[in-house]
């Protein structure tokens, strides 16, 4: 095999590896930014529930009412957190699939004759 052909294959594989790193890095960044945003949304949701209750609360309220309001707020936060987890998991799985696709392309570029 000629050295020119080996260098061409190596050059093509290097370009594919760079493209892979950029795409996978971009997907991971989207996942991290989305995760941070969703965490802040959930935190603000919990704060909003607390503020709404504090606005309407009275000193003579029964303890049971506090527990019910708190349980409702936490249920909503837990449902939102679970949905956020599923969305984040889908982004990470997409990132893994993208990386596998690019690794296959790089292997084909190196193996081509």
N, C-alpha and C positions, 0 to 999 in steps of 0.2 A: 504494500500500500504506500502511496506517495505521501510525503510529508505535507504537501499542500492540501490533500484531502483530509488528513488528520486534523490539521489546523482549522479547516473550514467546519468540520464537525464540532470541534471544540468551541469555536466561535459561536456557532448556532446554539450549542448547549448553554453557553454562558449567557447569551441574550435571553434564552427561554428561562433560565434560572433567575435572571434579574427581573423579568416580567412576572414570574411567579412570586418572587419576594414582594414586589410592589402590590400585586393584587391581593395576596394573602394578608399582607400588612394593612392594606386598606380595609379589608373585611374585619380584621381584628380591631382596628381603630373604631369602626362603626359599632361593633359589638360593645366595646368599652364605653364609648360615649353614650350609646343607648342605655347601657346598664346604669351609668351614673344618673342620667336624666330620669330614668324610671324609678330609681331609688329616691331621688329628690321628690318626684311626684307622689310617691307613697308616703314619704315623710310629711309633705304638705297636706296630704289628705288626712293623716292622723292629727296634725295640728289644727286643721279646720274643724274637725269633729270636736276636739277639745275646746276650741274657742266658742263654737256654737253652744256647747253645753254650759260653759262658764257664763256665757251671756244670759242664759235662761235659768241658771241654777239659783236655788234659794237655800238658805241655811237650814230650813226645816224639811228639806227633801229626805226621803227615806234612803237608807243605804242601798236597798234593792234597786232603786231607780238609777243610782250611780253605776251599779254593776251592769244593768241592762244597757244603758247608754254606752258604757265602755265595751261591752261584748259586741254590740252592733258595730261600733267603730272598728274594733279589731277584726271582726269578720270581714268587713269590706276591705280593710287593708290586706288581710291574708289572701282574699280572692284576687285582688289586684297584684299582689306579689307573686302568686302562683302563675298568673297569666304572663307577667313580666319574665318569670323564670323560663316558661315554655318558649317565649319569643327569643330570649337570649340563647337558649339551647339550640333553637333552629338556626340562628346566625352562626353559632360555633360549628354545627354539623355542616352547614354550607361552606364554611371556611375549610373544614377538613376535606370535603369533596373537591373543592377548588384546588387544594394542595395536591391531592392524589392525581387529578387530571393533569396538572402541570408536571408532576414527577414522571408520569407516563410519557408526556411529550418530550421531556428531556431525555429519557431513556431511548426513545425512538430516534431522536436526533443523534445520539451517540452511537447507536447500533446500525444506522443506515450505512449502506455500502456505496 
